Amino acid sequence: MATAGSKIKSCLRGSALTIATIIGVFSGVFLGLALRQRETRWTEREIMYITYPGELFLRMLKALILPLIVPSLIAAVGSLDMRFSGKVGARAVGYYMTTTVLAVILGIILVTCIHPGGQTSGETVRVGESRNVTAADTLMDLARNFVPPNIVQATVAHYRTILKYPGDEAYTDENGQFRDPKNFYTWKITGQYKDETNILGLVFFSVFLGITLAIMEERGKPLIDFFTCLSQAMMTITTWVIYLAPGGVFFLIGGQVLEMEDMTEVAGQLGLYFCTVLGGLFFHGFVVLPAIYLLLTREMPFKFIANMTNAMTTAFGTASSSATLPVTINLLEEKNGVDPRICRFVLPIGATINMDGTALYEAVAAIFIAQVRNMQLSLGQVIAISITATAASIGAAGIPQAGLVTMVMVLETVGLPAEDVTLILAVDWLLDRFRTAINVLGDSFGASLVYHLSKKELEAFN
């Protein structure tokens, strides 16, 4: 009995943070619902006061992203033999692309079979000005951000193409260029740097610096030791910040529930759309991914998923896969025994390019909006949605509701107005949290699978 009691205590002690975070999630929902009972409407300032503690927690997590990702990647790549690094990268990218494509296909099958947008009143909600770009522009911006011209600038800004609206009437400019307001491809091409970290560029630079240090061998060891020490220091700071997760999640979710204008909008079509996306996310996260894990490792995935619960709850609370990265790395290394060299090499890449939940959501949302518009999609248009949703998910930033930004690109692929994204805004804040949790779970499975497939190489280079 004493042994059983000590095991229970040890289990509770190890899961205390997870339990506290889950309590924080549900308590935040109850807080928001309770505060909504006030007769007078809550002002933006009052809501800001409520979410303020959660905002501070989120800012602390985001502050850790750069000093954790950059040295971790450099140290991980620099400490590996180049022949090994190439194999690890190929396995990681292969897994990420496969699971993302599977998520998109699953989403398309579900939304086509369930048909959540089948009946509609025909009413739509309009939204203000949006950034009009073509799918080609978005894909080229993705490549541009891989190679930033200024690595210091990449820490605070990323590049994006802007198409300048020519006006309401078509005309030919002084250079003989025809400008048609109905055709994006004729608009004048400009660009700007948006105040947001260029994670893709920093990851690309870090990997190449790590490769360079590995090639330098003994001459590069002092710099590798520096980055290794910095990475370990940042992980220690991260563990301190993680203990604030239950409180931060409580206030973040409470404030977002309070922000919703009309809770009844979740009913009807939107409710069926919500269930379709949620069902797809759960099937992908808890059936497809575990099946791949079981097939490749011959191990049951239940313990692995249980060990990653805190990462998923943190992802749900913060709605940011990048902000959750420190928690994910810590759990994979401490509870699931993934080698730090693999974990810190694969996870930052996964947090940037592996967005299974986002890809599934964007495919479902685009077809749902088409259904609401009573628009019949051809096979070619469905394939176009598949390709664009996959590409858009790769470029989606690991921040709350980044999927809405890339959603515009998917809509324009099949000729739907960008303003129709507002049809799903009422429930997107909640779906964003679920798809972020699945994104993080997919990253975790990926790191574990790459570690399992790379054990022999790791042993050879120890």
C-alpha positions, 0 to 999 in steps of 0.5 A: 500500500505504501508503494502504491501510495507513493506512486500515486503521490509521485504521479500527482506531483508529476502531473500537478502542472498539467492538472492545474493548467486544465483547471485554468482552461475550464475556470477561464471559460466559466469566468467569461460566462459568469462575467457576461451575465452583467446587464451592461456591455463590457468595454474594451478597456475592462476586457483588457484589464481582465486579460492583462495577466494572461497577456504578460504570461504570453509575452514572457513565453514569446520573449523566450522564442528567439533565444531558445530556438536560435542557439538550440538549432545551432548547437543541435546541428553543429554537434551532429555529423553532416551525413547524419544531419542530412538524414535527420532533416529528410526524415523530418520534412518527409514526415511533416509533408506526409501528415499535412497532406493527410490532414488536408485530405481528411478535412476535404472528405469530412466537409464534403460528406457532412456538408455543414454549409448546405442550408443558408439564409444567404446572409453574409457579414462584410469586413473592412479592407484586406490585403489582396495578393495572389497565391503566387505572391504568397508562395514567393514571399515564403521563399523570400523570408527564407533568405532575409537580406538582414539577419538582425532585421529578421528578428523583428520583421518579415517581408510581404508583397503588397498589390496596390489597388489601381482604383475603381476604373481600369486604365493604362499607366504611363509605362503602358501597363494595364491596371484592372481592379478586378484582376490582381495580376495587373495591379502594381507590385510593392512590398513592405516589412511587417513588424513580426519576427521572421522565424523562417529566416532565422531557422534557415540561418541557424541551420546553416551556421550550425552546418558551418560549425560542424564542418569546422570541427574542433575550430568551431567547438568553442562557439558550439559550447557557447550556444549549448550553454545559452540554450541550457540557460534558456531552458532553465528560465523556461521552466520558471515561466511554465509554472505561471501557465495555469494563471495565464491561461485562466485570464486569456481564455476568460477574456476571449469568452467575454469578447464574443458579441453573441454566443448564439452565433455558434448555433446552426450552420456554424455549429455544424462547421465547428463540429466538422473541424473539431471532429477532423482535428481529433481524428487526425490527432488521436487516430491518424498520427498515433497510427503512424507512430504505432506503425513505425515504432511498434509501440502503443502511443497512449503513454506518449500522448499522456506525457504531452498533455501539458504541451497540448493544454498550454497550446490550447491556452496560448493558441500559439505553437511557437509560444508553446515550443519551450514546453514541448521541448522540455516534455519530449526530453524529460518525459519521453526521452527524446535525444536533445540533439534531435528534439532541438533540431526537429521541433523548431522546424516543425513549429514553423512548417508543420501545421496539420491542424491549420491545413485541415481547418483551412481546407474545411473552411474554404469548402464550407464558405463555398457551400454557404455561397451555394458554389459548386466546386470542380475537382480542379478547384478542390485540388487547388484548395488542397495544394494552397491549404498545404502551402498556406499552413507551412507559411502560417506563423505560430501565433494566435489566429495566424490561420485567418491571414492565410485563409484569405489566400485559400479563398482567393484560389477558388474565386471566393471573396476574402471578406467571407472569412468573417463567416467563421470568425464567431467560432475561430477563436476556439477552433484556433486553440484546438488546431494549435494543440493538434499542431503541437501534438503533430510536432511532438510525434514527428520529433519522436519518430525521427529520434526512433528512426535515427537511433543507430546513427545517434549511437554511431556518433556518440 
